Amino acid sequence: MTAIITGASKGIGKAIAMLFAENNIDLVLCARGVDALQALKKEIHSKNSKLRVEIYSADLSKKEEVLNFADHVLSDFGTIDILVNNAGVFLPGEIISEEDGTLEFQIETNLYSAYHLTRKIVPHMISANEGHVINMCSIASQIAYPNGGSYSISKFALLGFSKVLREELKNKNIRVTSILPGATWSNSWAGAELPEDRIMKAEDIAKVVMTAVNLSSNAVIEDIIIRPQLGDL
């Protein structure tokens, strides 16, 4: 079994990669920073040296780089069993006052990256008559909140994309899962002065993803909301 994970070098993406590796799933890891990817590959191989781990540095906010990445993967692997669309960016602000271009950048990163990559990978899943697409949405996909601005717009759109994809693929033996986490320790919260237990661990999200993957082929988790025990921030 082979999985693509985008935004794999940090936070939730890294936690998913580490847990997949523990479960002997070969990995295709994509992020912008090659140094962090190389370090992650080394860490994974220190725990499981037999696992195939391929890394690709790409800026998935750019369509051309998404398509080039997909072509490389399909050339190397032929097909993919699991696609985790995790790449994303959070720029806080308010719609009226945020910097011009904020919406476009977050839509390109949080939505278009998943849209274009999925369109390249899923036809090969259909040919193989199996596969699983996991889209990392957010509680911001469902609830607008102060200072969410264009980020929330992009995540609402990603959830919409995921729901449409689920409808289109349910008769093709392809599962589609939307994960909607609340506040989770990641680069977005770097420097935040909060108690460690006030925000979820990335490993918690990875465990939920692994649970969705481990269901039998005749069951699917469509949407799952995960929040800190004390509620949203």
MDAnalysis code that builds the backbone (N, CA, C; Angstrom):
import MDAnalysis as mda
import numpy as np

u = mda.Universe.empty(699, n_residues=233, atom_resindex=np.repeat(np.arange(233), 3), trajectory=True)
u.add_TopologyAttr("name", ["N", "CA", "C"] * 233)
u.add_TopologyAttr("resid", np.arange(1, 234))
u.add_TopologyAttr("resname", ["MET", "THR", "ALA", "ILE", "ILE", "THR", "GLY", "ALA", "SER", "LYS", "GLY", "ILE", "GLY", "LYS", "ALA", "ILE", "ALA", "MET", "LEU", "PHE", "ALA", "GLU", "ASN", "ASN", "ILE", "ASP", "LEU", "VAL", "LEU", "CYS", "ALA", "ARG", "GLY", "VAL", "ASP", "ALA", "LEU", "GLN", "ALA", "LEU", "LYS", "LYS", "GLU", "ILE", "HIS", "SER", "LYS", "ASN", "SER", "LYS", "LEU", "ARG", "VAL", "GLU", "ILE", "TYR", "SER", "ALA", "ASP", "LEU", "SER", "LYS", "LYS", "GLU", "GLU", "VAL", "LEU", "ASN", "PHE", "ALA", "ASP", "HIS", "VAL", "LEU", "SER", "ASP", "PHE", "GLY", "THR", "ILE", "ASP", "ILE", "LEU", "VAL", "ASN", "ASN", "ALA", "GLY", "VAL", "PHE", "LEU", "PRO", "GLY", "GLU", "ILE", "ILE", "SER", "GLU", "GLU", "ASP", "GLY", "THR", "LEU", "GLU", "PHE", "GLN", "ILE", "GLU", "THR", "ASN", "LEU", "TYR", "SER", "ALA", "TYR", "HIS", "LEU", "THR", "ARG", "LYS", "ILE", "VAL", "PRO", "HIS", "MET", "ILE", "SER", "ALA", "ASN", "GLU", "GLY", "HIS", "VAL", "ILE", "ASN", "MET", "CYS", "SER", "ILE", "ALA", "SER", "GLN", "ILE", "ALA", "TYR", "PRO", "ASN", "GLY", "GLY", "SER", "TYR", "SER", "ILE", "SER", "LYS", "PHE", "ALA", "LEU", "LEU", "GLY", "PHE", "SER", "LYS", "VAL", "LEU", "ARG", "GLU", "GLU", "LEU", "LYS", "ASN", "LYS", "ASN", "ILE", "ARG", "VAL", "THR", "SER", "ILE", "LEU", "PRO", "GLY", "ALA", "THR", "TRP", "SER", "ASN", "SER", "TRP", "ALA", "GLY", "ALA", "GLU", "LEU", "PRO", "GLU", "ASP", "ARG", "ILE", "MET", "LYS", "ALA", "GLU", "ASP", "ILE", "ALA", "LYS", "VAL", "VAL", "MET", "THR", "ALA", "VAL", "ASN", "LEU", "SER", "SER", "ASN", "ALA", "VAL", "ILE", "GLU", "ASP", "ILE", "ILE", "ILE", "ARG", "PRO", "GLN", "LEU", "GLY", "ASP", "LEU"])
u.atoms.positions = np.array([
    [0.851, -1.200, 0.000],
    [0.000, 0.000, 0.000],
    [0.880, 1.242, 0.000],
    [0.482, 2.236, -0.795],
    [1.268, 3.462, -0.933],
    [0.373, 4.677, -0.720],
    [0.891, 5.673, -0.005],
    [0.130, 6.891, 0.280],
    [0.921, 8.126, -0.110],
    [0.232, 9.085, -0.710],
    [0.751, 10.442, -0.881],
    [0.285, 11.268, 0.308],
    [1.195, 12.035, 0.881],
    [0.829, 13.009, 1.905],
    [1.421, 14.345, 1.497],
    [0.585, 15.341, 1.299],
    [1.086, 16.681, 1.010],
    [1.184, 17.471, 2.314],
    [2.034, 18.495, 2.304],
    [2.281, 19.218, 3.547],
    [2.809, 18.277, 4.610],
    [3.735, 17.393, 4.191],
    [4.117, 16.252, 5.026],
    [5.231, 16.527, 6.016],
    [5.909, 17.654, 5.911],
    [7.146, 17.822, 6.674],
    [6.927, 18.296, 8.106],
    [5.725, 18.761, 8.437],
    [5.488, 19.320, 9.760],
    [4.089, 18.957, 10.250],
    [3.863, 19.168, 11.522],
    [2.526, 19.124, 12.100],
    [1.740, 17.866, 11.784],
    [0.492, 18.061, 11.338],
    [-0.410, 16.944, 11.080],
    [0.146, 16.042, 9.984],
    [0.678, 16.619, 8.918],
    [1.216, 15.819, 7.830],
    [2.322, 14.895, 8.288],
    [3.230, 15.416, 9.089],
    [4.327, 14.594, 9.612],
    [3.794, 13.498, 10.523],
    [2.834, 13.826, 11.375],
    [2.271, 12.831, 12.286],
    [1.604, 11.702, 11.507],
    [0.909, 12.040, 10.435],
    [0.287, 11.005, 9.603],
    [1.358, 10.144, 8.955],
    [2.408, 10.771, 8.446],
    [3.495, 10.024, 7.812],
    [4.121, 9.035, 8.795],
    [4.376, 9.480, 10.008],
    [5.007, 8.602, 10.997],
    [4.101, 7.423, 11.351],
    [2.798, 7.671, 11.478],
    [1.880, 6.587, 11.831],
    [1.680, 5.632, 10.657],
    [1.595, 6.161, 9.451],
    [1.518, 5.293, 8.274],
    [2.761, 4.398, 8.198],
    [3.919, 4.982, 8.476],
    [5.163, 4.207, 8.428],
    [5.134, 3.062, 9.437],
    [4.592, 3.332, 10.620],
    [4.464, 2.279, 11.633],
    [3.590, 1.138, 11.131],
    [2.679, 1.456, 10.218],
    [1.760, 0.462, 9.674],
    [2.196, -0.049, 8.300],
    [3.487, 0.159, 7.992],
    [4.108, -0.401, 6.786],
    [3.459, 0.075, 5.487],
    [3.049, 1.326, 5.465],
    [2.529, 1.944, 4.247],
    [3.662, 2.731, 3.595],
    [3.993, 2.394, 2.352],
    [5.012, 3.152, 1.623],
    [4.533, 4.588, 1.433],
    [5.486, 5.519, 1.357],
    [5.139, 6.932, 1.443],
    [5.707, 7.759, 0.301],
    [4.890, 8.665, -0.198],
    [5.321, 9.735, -1.091],
    [5.028, 11.028, -0.355],
    [6.073, 11.723, 0.050],
    [5.937, 12.893, 0.919],
    [6.276, 14.155, 0.152],
    [5.396, 15.133, 0.221],
    [5.577, 16.382, -0.514],
    [5.443, 17.571, 0.426],
    [6.344, 18.526, 0.266],
    [6.282, 19.798, 0.989],
    [7.198, 20.767, 0.251],
    [7.224, 22.005, 0.688],
    [8.085, 22.982, 0.008],
    [9.544, 22.856, 0.441],
    [9.781, 22.570, 1.711],
    [11.143, 22.575, 2.239],
    [11.824, 21.228, 2.109],
    [12.846, 21.155, 1.271],
    [13.516, 19.874, 1.026],
    [14.292, 19.399, 2.252],
    [14.879, 20.312, 3.021],
    [15.654, 19.916, 4.198],
    [14.779, 19.189, 5.216],
    [13.585, 19.725, 5.447],
    [12.672, 19.101, 6.402],
    [12.203, 17.741, 5.891],
    [12.006, 17.629, 4.594],
    [11.606, 16.344, 4.010],
    [12.712, 15.309, 4.163],
    [13.934, 15.721, 3.916],
    [15.066, 14.790, 4.051],
    [15.214, 14.322, 5.494],
    [15.012, 15.245, 6.426],
    [15.105, 14.884, 7.842],
    [13.996, 13.905, 8.218],
    [12.804, 14.121, 7.678],
    [11.684, 13.224, 7.960],
    [11.944, 11.838, 7.375],
    [12.439, 11.792, 6.150],
    [12.749, 10.501, 5.533],
    [13.773, 9.737, 6.379],
    [14.783, 10.437, 6.850],
    [15.808, 9.805, 7.687],
    [15.195, 9.284, 8.987],
    [14.305, 10.071, 9.578],
    [13.658, 9.658, 10.828],
    [12.803, 8.415, 10.614],
    [12.073, 8.384, 9.508],
    [11.230, 7.221, 9.215],
    [12.089, 5.981, 8.992],
    [13.160, 6.133, 8.227],
    [14.014, 4.979, 7.940],
    [14.766, 4.490, 9.177],
    [14.954, 5.369, 10.152],
    [15.584, 4.920, 11.396],
    [14.679, 3.973, 12.174],
    [13.370, 4.046, 11.891],
    [12.397, 3.183, 12.559],
    [11.970, 2.008, 11.686],
    [12.039, 2.203, 10.356],
    [11.605, 1.155, 9.427],
    [12.428, 1.288, 8.146],
    [13.572, 0.642, 8.127],
    [14.517, 0.825, 7.022],
    [14.051, 0.190, 5.718],
    [13.085, -0.724, 5.783],
    [12.620, -1.425, 4.590],
    [11.528, -0.664, 3.841],
    [11.004, 0.370, 4.455],
    [9.900, 1.107, 3.859],
    [10.378, 1.952, 2.684],
    [9.579, 2.021, 1.633],
    [9.904, 2.915, 0.521],
    [9.370, 4.303, 0.860],
    [10.253, 5.272, 0.875],
    [9.881, 6.661, 1.163],
    [10.482, 7.555, 0.087],
    [9.622, 8.183, -0.694],
    [10.068, 9.115, -1.728],
    [9.658, 10.528, -1.319],
    [10.539, 11.485, -1.511],
    [10.230, 12.871, -1.140],
    [10.291, 13.762, -2.380],
    [9.415, 14.750, -2.399],
    [9.342, 15.702, -3.508],
    [9.137, 17.096, -2.938],
    [9.982, 18.003, -3.343],
    [9.832, 19.400, -2.946],
    [9.029, 20.134, -4.015],
    [7.901, 20.716, -3.616],
    [7.054, 21.422, -4.574],
    [6.200, 22.442, -3.836],
    [5.900, 23.525, -4.508],
    [4.966, 24.533, -4.006],
    [3.612, 24.247, -4.642],
    [2.722, 23.613, -3.894],
    [1.464, 23.150, -4.457],
    [0.434, 24.253, -4.628],
    [0.792, 25.491, -4.284],
    [-0.086, 26.609, -4.626],
    [0.011, 26.933, -6.112],
    [0.991, 26.345, -6.790],
    [1.215, 26.573, -8.220],
    [0.773, 25.343, -8.998],
    [-0.201, 25.523, -9.880],
    [-0.779, 24.398, -10.616],
    [0.280, 23.588, -11.349],
    [1.219, 24.257, -11.997],
    [2.234, 23.552, -12.774],
    [3.047, 22.609, -11.889],
    [3.364, 23.056, -10.680],
    [4.141, 22.209, -9.779],
    [3.310, 21.032, -9.264],
    [2.011, 21.255, -9.056],
    [1.128, 20.148, -8.673],
    [1.126, 19.079, -9.755],
    [0.946, 19.501, -11.002],
    [0.851, 18.548, -12.106],
    [2.179, 17.827, -12.329],
    [3.285, 18.549, -12.204],
    [4.599, 17.912, -12.344],
    [4.823, 16.877, -11.246],
    [4.431, 17.222, -10.024],
    [4.545, 16.292, -8.901],
    [3.732, 15.033, -9.170],
    [2.486, 15.205, -9.601],
    [1.625, 14.055, -9.878],
    [2.211, 13.175, -10.975],
    [2.739, 13.796, -12.018],
    [3.332, 13.021, -13.109],
    [4.517, 12.193, -12.615],
    [5.366, 12.783, -11.769],
    [6.508, 12.059, -11.213],
    [6.043, 10.858, -10.393],
    [5.022, 11.083, -9.570],
    [4.521, 10.014, -8.706],
    [3.950, 8.879, -9.539],
    [3.121, 9.207, -10.510],
    [2.486, 8.174, -11.322],
    [3.511, 7.427, -12.165],
    [4.555, 8.121, -12.588],
    [5.625, 7.470, -13.329],
    [6.370, 6.472, -12.448],
    [6.573, 6.843, -11.185],
    [7.318, 5.991, -10.262],
    [6.484, 4.844, -9.701],
    [5.199, 5.100, -9.445],
    [4.376, 4.137, -8.710],
    [3.234, 3.539, -9.537],
    [2.809, 4.191, -10.592],
    [1.692, 3.680, -11.387],
    [0.348, 4.063, -10.814],
    [0.113, 3.727, -9.569],
    [-1.113, 4.130, -8.901],
    [-0.831, 4.345, -7.424],
    [-1.774, 4.978, -6.749],
    [-1.647, 5.313, -5.332],
    [-2.895, 4.807, -4.619],
    [-2.707, 4.261, -3.419],
    [-3.843, 3.738, -2.661],
    [-4.532, 4.800, -1.817],
    [-3.728, 5.708, -1.248],
    [-4.264, 6.738, -0.342],
    [-3.696, 8.087, -0.748],
    [-4.554, 9.067, -0.881],
    [-4.132, 10.450, -1.132],
    [-4.595, 11.305, 0.033],
    [-3.634, 11.881, 0.761],
    [-3.959, 12.776, 1.870],
    [-3.645, 14.205, 1.430],
    [-4.680, 14.959, 1.140],
    [-4.536, 16.363, 0.761],
    [-4.466, 17.200, 2.036],
    [-3.252, 17.386, 2.514],
    [-3.031, 18.063, 3.790],
    [-2.364, 19.431, 3.637],
    [-1.772, 19.710, 2.486],
    [-1.074, 20.987, 2.300],
    [-2.023, 22.154, 2.549],
    [-1.550, 23.141, 3.282],
    [-2.399, 24.290, 3.564],
    [-1.625, 25.416, 4.213],
    [-2.264, 26.569, 4.243],
    [-1.660, 27.741, 4.860],
    [-2.743, 28.525, 5.574],
    [-2.377, 29.121, 6.714],
    [-3.313, 29.929, 7.490],
    [-2.768, 31.342, 7.622],
    [-3.490, 32.293, 7.071],
    [-3.166, 33.708, 7.221],
    [-4.345, 34.379, 7.920],
    [-4.188, 34.741, 9.193],
    [-5.301, 35.342, 9.923],
    [-5.625, 36.735, 9.390],
    [-6.850, 37.142, 9.605],
    [-7.247, 38.484, 9.194],
    [-8.750, 38.583, 9.012],
    [-9.194, 39.761, 8.623],
    [-10.603, 39.995, 8.342],
    [-10.774, 40.324, 6.867],
    [-11.862, 39.888, 6.288],
    [-12.081, 40.025, 4.848],
    [-11.906, 41.468, 4.383],
    [-12.446, 42.404, 5.130],
    [-12.450, 43.803, 4.685],
    [-11.059, 44.427, 4.745],
    [-10.247, 43.973, 5.698],
    [-8.960, 44.650, 5.914],
    [-7.736, 43.822, 5.556],
    [-7.901, 42.550, 5.230],
    [-6.726, 41.729, 4.934],
    [-6.062, 42.203, 3.643],
    [-4.782, 41.904, 3.521],
    [-3.982, 42.350, 2.384],
    [-4.529, 41.794, 1.073],
    [-4.498, 42.615, 0.032],
    [-4.947, 42.168, -1.274],
    [-4.150, 40.938, -1.714],
    [-4.843, 39.938, -2.221],
    [-4.196, 38.703, -2.652],
    [-4.255, 37.589, -1.624],
    [-4.709, 37.911, -0.397],
    [-4.772, 36.906, 0.660],
    [-5.737, 35.778, 0.299],
    [-6.891, 36.137, -0.216],
    [-7.861, 35.121, -0.608],
    [-7.298, 34.231, -1.703],
    [-6.732, 34.845, -2.736],
    [-6.217, 34.061, -3.861],
    [-5.143, 33.064, -3.406],
    [-4.227, 33.532, -2.558],
    [-3.133, 32.661, -2.113],
    [-3.658, 31.481, -1.305],
    [-4.613, 31.741, -0.419],
    [-5.126, 30.647, 0.408],
    [-6.021, 29.700, -0.386],
    [-6.764, 30.222, -1.339],
    [-7.551, 29.345, -2.214],
    [-6.621, 28.467, -3.039],
    [-5.565, 29.063, -3.578],
    [-4.618, 28.302, -4.397],
    [-3.952, 27.193, -3.583],
    [-3.605, 27.508, -2.335],
    [-2.898, 26.539, -1.502],
    [-3.840, 25.526, -0.879],
    [-4.939, 25.974, -0.319],
    [-5.813, 25.114, 0.475],
    [-6.840, 24.353, -0.355],
    [-7.207, 24.888, -1.513],
    [-8.229, 24.255, -2.346],
    [-7.680, 23.746, -3.668],
    [-7.076, 24.631, -4.441],
    [-6.652, 24.240, -5.788],
    [-5.604, 23.131, -5.762],
    [-4.733, 23.131, -4.766],
    [-3.726, 22.070, -4.675],
    [-4.411, 20.704, -4.594],
    [-5.429, 20.601, -3.742],
    [-6.169, 19.347, -3.597],
    [-6.956, 19.020, -4.863],
    [-7.568, 20.032, -5.448],
    [-8.379, 19.834, -6.657],
    [-7.538, 19.274, -7.795],
    [-6.412, 19.924, -8.080],
    [-5.602, 19.509, -9.225],
    [-4.905, 18.169, -8.986],
    [-4.427, 17.942, -7.762],
    [-3.753, 16.680, -7.471],
    [-4.746, 15.517, -7.512],
    [-5.906, 15.720, -6.956],
    [-6.933, 14.680, -6.951],
    [-7.340, 14.308, -8.376],
    [-7.492, 15.308, -9.234],
    [-7.896, 15.046, -10.620],
    [-6.849, 14.228, -11.379],
    [-5.602, 14.319, -10.976],
    [-4.549, 13.534, -11.615],
    [-4.449, 12.115, -11.039],
    [-4.645, 11.982, -9.736],
    [-4.414, 10.703, -9.070],
    [-5.634, 9.787, -9.115],
    [-6.825, 10.335, -8.938],
    [-8.021, 9.508, -8.783],
    [-8.351, 8.651, -10.013],
    [-8.163, 9.139, -11.243],
    [-8.450, 8.237, -12.376],
    [-7.684, 6.915, -12.307],
    [-6.492, 6.936, -11.750],
    [-5.713, 5.710, -11.603],
    [-6.259, 4.841, -10.471],
    [-6.824, 5.463, -9.438],
    [-7.524, 4.704, -8.406],
    [-8.745, 4.014, -8.998],
    [-9.471, 4.737, -9.847],
    [-10.659, 4.167, -10.477],
    [-10.285, 2.954, -11.330],
    [-9.197, 3.075, -12.060],
    [-8.733, 1.945, -12.878],
    [-8.376, 0.741, -12.014],
    [-7.836, 1.013, -10.823],
    [-7.471, -0.070, -9.900],
    [-8.659, -0.558, -9.081],
    [-9.781, 0.159, -9.177],
    [-11.023, -0.170, -8.465],
    [-10.873, -0.123, -6.950],
    [-9.997, 0.765, -6.484],
    [-9.883, 0.981, -5.049],
    [-9.064, 2.247, -4.791],
    [-9.271, 2.831, -3.619],
    [-8.517, 4.019, -3.248],
    [-9.232, 4.797, -2.167],
    [-8.518, 5.762, -1.601],
    [-9.065, 6.559, -0.501],
    [-8.483, 7.963, -0.595],
    [-9.346, 8.949, -0.667],
    [-8.937, 10.350, -0.663],
    [-9.310, 10.948, 0.682],
    [-8.335, 11.531, 1.355],
    [-8.559, 12.152, 2.661],
    [-8.221, 13.625, 2.546],
    [-9.199, 14.480, 2.784],
    [-9.015, 15.926, 2.673],
    [-8.981, 16.547, 4.059],
    [-7.891, 17.248, 4.346],
    [-7.719, 17.867, 5.649],
    [-8.409, 19.226, 5.636],
    [-9.652, 19.206, 6.074],
    [-10.432, 20.435, 6.163],
    [-10.134, 21.098, 7.513],
    [-11.140, 21.626, 8.173],
    [-10.921, 22.348, 9.420],
    [-12.270, 22.613, 10.063],
    [-12.259, 22.870, 11.366],
    [-13.487, 23.351, 11.979],
    [-13.913, 24.652, 11.302],
    [-12.933, 25.363, 10.712],
    [-13.225, 26.589, 9.964],
    [-13.936, 26.305, 8.647],
    [-14.066, 25.021, 8.276],
    [-14.855, 24.636, 7.109],
    [-16.343, 24.686, 7.405],
    [-16.665, 24.791, 8.691],
    [-18.061, 24.669, 9.113],
    [-18.567, 25.877, 9.898],
    [-17.634, 26.548, 10.579],
    [-18.012, 27.656, 11.454],
    [-17.101, 28.846, 11.176],
    [-17.685, 29.981, 10.854],
    [-16.894, 31.204, 10.724],
    [-16.533, 31.708, 12.117],
    [-15.316, 32.219, 12.261],
    [-14.890, 32.692, 13.564],
    [-14.059, 33.959, 13.390],
    [-13.934, 34.772, 14.447],
    [-13.202, 36.027, 14.330],
    [-11.772, 35.812, 13.848],
    [-11.346, 36.670, 12.943],
    [-9.989, 36.662, 12.407],
    [-9.719, 35.457, 11.496],
    [-10.782, 34.796, 11.084],
    [-10.633, 33.673, 10.162],
    [-10.504, 34.120, 8.718],
    [-11.189, 35.190, 8.357],
    [-11.062, 35.799, 7.042],
    [-11.094, 34.818, 5.888],
    [-10.189, 35.000, 4.963],
    [-10.149, 34.198, 3.746],
    [-9.763, 32.753, 4.005],
    [-9.087, 32.502, 5.101],
    [-8.760, 31.111, 5.441],
    [-10.041, 30.293, 5.563],
    [-11.011, 30.842, 6.288],
    [-12.264, 30.121, 6.475],
    [-12.982, 29.933, 5.138],
    [-12.937, 30.933, 4.277],
    [-13.537, 30.790, 2.945],
    [-12.906, 29.611, 2.217],
    [-11.596, 29.538, 2.245],
    [-10.897, 28.462, 1.530],
    [-11.228, 27.094, 2.114],
    [-11.398, 27.021, 3.424],
    [-11.692, 25.734, 4.052],
    [-13.161, 25.333, 3.868],
    [-14.076, 26.298, 3.838],
    [-15.446, 25.989, 3.450],
    [-15.455, 25.384, 2.051],
    [-14.672, 25.965, 1.155],
    [-14.605, 25.489, -0.222],
    [-14.021, 24.083, -0.294],
    [-12.997, 23.810, 0.520],
    [-12.393, 22.480, 0.512],
    [-13.391, 21.424, 0.969],
    [-14.185, 21.739, 1.974],
    [-15.206, 20.788, 2.420],
    [-16.246, 20.570, 1.326],
    [-16.627, 21.632, 0.627],
    [-17.557, 21.492, -0.492],
    [-16.989, 20.586, -1.572],
    [-15.729, 20.801, -1.910],
    [-15.038, 19.954, -2.882],
    [-15.084, 18.496, -2.438],
    [-14.810, 18.263, -1.159],
    [-14.759, 16.911, -0.623],
    [-16.119, 16.227, -0.705],
    [-17.177, 16.967, -0.414],
    [-18.530, 16.401, -0.463],
    [-18.932, 16.054, -1.903],
    [-18.596, 16.918, -2.839],
    [-18.889, 16.627, -4.246],
    [-18.113, 15.392, -4.694],
    [-16.851, 15.309, -4.300],
    [-16.015, 14.176, -4.665],
    [-16.589, 12.878, -4.091],
    [-17.036, 12.929, -2.865],
    [-17.652, 11.749, -2.240],
    [-18.838, 11.268, -3.071],
    [-19.679, 12.172, -3.489],
    [-20.865, 11.808, -4.274],
    [-20.464, 11.193, -5.614],
    [-19.438, 11.759, -6.239],
    [-19.026, 11.292, -7.563],
    [-18.312, 9.936, -7.516],
    [-17.663, 9.626, -6.393],
    [-16.808, 8.439, -6.344],
    [-17.396, 7.272, -5.557],
    [-18.551, 7.457, -4.938],
    [-19.057, 6.405, -4.053],
    [-19.405, 5.120, -4.800],
    [-19.744, 5.221, -6.084],
    [-20.057, 4.022, -6.860],
    [-18.846, 3.481, -7.613],
    [-17.681, 4.055, -7.346],
    [-16.443, 3.622, -8.015],
    [-15.450, 2.983, -7.044],
    [-15.943, 2.642, -5.859],
    [-15.138, 1.986, -4.823],
    [-13.978, 2.857, -4.329],
    [-14.151, 4.171, -4.425],
    [-13.163, 5.114, -3.896],
    [-13.773, 5.809, -2.688],
    [-13.126, 5.694, -1.551],
    [-13.628, 6.351, -0.344],
    [-13.114, 7.782, -0.273],
    [-13.938, 8.667, 0.270],
    [-13.561, 10.072, 0.461],
    [-13.902, 10.456, 1.892],
    [-12.915, 10.984, 2.597],
    [-13.078, 11.363, 3.996],
    [-12.648, 12.807, 4.203],
    [-13.481, 13.563, 4.890],
    [-13.144, 14.939, 5.271],
    [-12.832, 14.967, 6.767],
    [-11.641, 15.459, 7.110],
    [-11.245, 15.607, 8.511],
    [-11.361, 17.074, 8.877],
    [-12.080, 17.377, 9.970],
    [-12.306, 18.756, 10.386],
    [-11.747, 18.966, 11.796],
    [-10.447, 19.202, 11.913],
    [-9.873, 19.401, 13.250],
    [-10.076, 20.834, 13.752],
    [-10.199, 20.940, 15.057],
    [-10.068, 22.235, 15.702],
    [-8.590, 22.539, 15.916],
    [-8.308, 23.403, 16.871],
    [-6.928, 23.848, 17.099],
    [-6.002, 22.671, 17.393],
    [-4.954, 22.554, 16.572],
    [-3.993, 21.459, 16.679],
    [-2.592, 22.035, 16.647],
    [-1.709, 21.540, 17.519],
    [-0.338, 22.045, 17.529],
    [0.315, 21.822, 16.163],
    [0.687, 22.899, 15.527],
    [1.332, 22.867, 14.222],
    [2.068, 24.188, 14.052],
    [2.645, 24.397, 12.882],
    [3.391, 25.619, 12.622],
    [2.517, 26.864, 12.753],
    [1.203, 26.700, 12.512],
    [0.276, 27.841, 12.619],
    [0.224, 28.397, 14.040],
    [0.519, 27.537, 15.031],
    [0.447, 27.950, 16.428],
    [1.820, 28.164, 17.036],
    [2.845, 28.212, 16.196],
    [4.210, 28.398, 16.699],
    [4.297, 29.688, 17.520],
    [4.851, 29.581, 18.717],
    [5.023, 30.747, 19.574],
    [3.829, 31.093, 20.431],
    [2.715, 30.373, 20.256],
    [1.522, 30.658, 21.052],
    [1.765, 30.294, 22.510],
    [1.421, 31.193, 23.395],
    [1.609, 30.954, 24.828],
    [0.314, 30.387, 25.407],
    [0.164, 29.081, 25.221],
    [-1.024, 28.383, 25.687],
    [-0.597, 27.112, 26.402],
    [-1.398, 26.639, 27.365],
    [-1.083, 25.357, 27.999],
    [-1.041, 24.251, 26.942],
    [-0.136, 23.316, 27.100],
    [0.038, 22.260, 26.108],
    [-1.248, 21.478, 25.875],
    [-2.053, 21.303, 26.947],
    [-3.256, 20.500, 26.809],
    [-4.461, 21.290, 26.296],
    [-4.254, 22.568, 25.963],
    [-5.378, 23.378, 25.459],
    [-5.598, 23.172, 23.961],
    [-4.565, 22.678, 23.272],
    [-4.634, 22.435, 21.831],
    [-4.338, 20.959, 21.588],
    [-4.997, 20.387, 20.598],
    [-4.812, 18.961, 20.312],
    [-3.420, 18.669, 19.771],
    [-2.989, 17.447, 19.932],
    [-1.737, 16.983, 19.365],
    [-1.968, 16.518, 17.931],
    [-0.987, 16.762, 17.075],
    [-1.080, 16.299, 15.686],
    [-1.260, 14.788, 15.630],
    [-0.677, 14.089, 16.597],
    [-0.793, 12.627, 16.615],
    [-2.233, 12.169, 16.793],
    [-3.060, 12.992, 17.477],
    [-4.473, 12.645, 17.627],
    [-5.176, 12.638, 16.271],
    [-4.836, 13.611, 15.445],
    [-5.452, 13.684, 14.119],
    [-4.980, 12.509, 13.270],
    [-3.707, 12.172, 13.391],
    [-3.168, 11.037, 12.636],
    [-3.884, 9.738, 13.002],
    [-4.192, 9.556, 14.268],
    [-4.893, 8.340, 14.697],
    [-6.281, 8.257, 14.084],
    [-6.946, 9.397, 13.973],
    [-8.270, 9.410, 13.345],
    [-8.163, 9.040, 11.865],
    [-7.149, 9.592, 11.198],
    [-6.920, 9.251, 9.790],
    [-6.664, 7.760, 9.637],
    [-5.841, 7.193, 10.514],
    [-5.526, 5.771, 10.452],
    [-6.776, 4.929, 10.669],
    [-7.639, 5.356, 11.563],
    [-8.899, 4.645, 11.786],
    [-9.747, 4.627, 10.520],
    [-9.822, 5.772, 9.848],
    [-10.600, 5.840, 8.601],
    [-10.025, 4.913, 7.546],
    [-8.708, 4.856, 7.464],
    [-8.046, 3.987, 6.485],
    [-8.307, 2.516, 6.788],
    [-8.389, 2.152, 8.062],
    [-8.480, 0.747, 8.463],
    [-9.884, 0.168, 8.406],
    [-10.877, 0.977, 8.097],
    [-12.223, 0.434, 7.953],
    [-12.277, -0.518, 6.758],
    [-13.228, -1.435, 6.794],
    [-13.414, -2.322, 5.647],
    [-13.853, -1.503, 4.440],
    [-13.707, -2.084, 3.260],
    [-13.963, -1.347, 2.020],
    [-15.431, -0.995, 1.817],
    [-16.329, -1.609, 2.595],
    [-17.746, -1.283, 2.449],
    [-18.224, -0.265, 3.480],
    [-17.269, 0.417, 4.142],
    [-17.598, 1.467, 5.101],
    [-16.679, 2.658, 4.883],
    [-17.203, 3.853, 5.141],
    [-16.403, 5.064, 4.975],
    [-16.782, 6.079, 6.045],
    [-15.790, 6.718, 6.624],
    [-16.038, 7.909, 7.440],
    [-16.112, 9.076, 6.480],
    [-17.269, 9.678, 6.353],
    [-17.431, 10.796, 5.416],
    [-16.856, 12.081, 5.986],
    [-17.311, 12.473, 7.161],
    [-16.861, 13.706, 7.815],
    [-16.620, 13.399, 9.290],
    [-15.556, 13.932, 9.820],
    [-15.335, 13.771, 11.248],
    [-14.787, 15.071, 11.828],
    [-15.423, 15.544, 12.890],
    [-15.016, 16.759, 13.599],
    [-14.253, 16.364, 14.850],
    [-13.099, 16.976, 15.048],
    [-12.274, 16.707, 16.222],
    [-11.955, 18.049, 16.872],
    [-12.292, 18.179, 18.135],
    [-12.067, 19.435, 18.834],
    [-11.242, 19.198, 20.102],
    [-10.536, 20.250, 20.572],
    [-9.934, 20.150, 21.898],
    [-10.996, 19.854, 22.948],
    [-10.630, 19.097, 23.965],
    [-11.587, 18.713, 25.002],
    [-12.250, 19.956, 25.625],
    [-11.504, 21.039, 25.770],
    [-12.054, 22.262, 26.384],
    [-12.756, 23.159, 25.386],
    [-12.872, 22.709, 24.135],
    [-13.603, 23.486, 23.136],
    [-12.678, 24.321, 22.272],
    [-13.280, 25.003, 21.293],
    [-12.521, 25.808, 20.343],
    [-11.911, 27.024, 21.041],
    [-10.815, 27.492, 20.477],
    [-10.185, 28.708, 20.990],
    [-10.853, 29.930, 20.377],
])
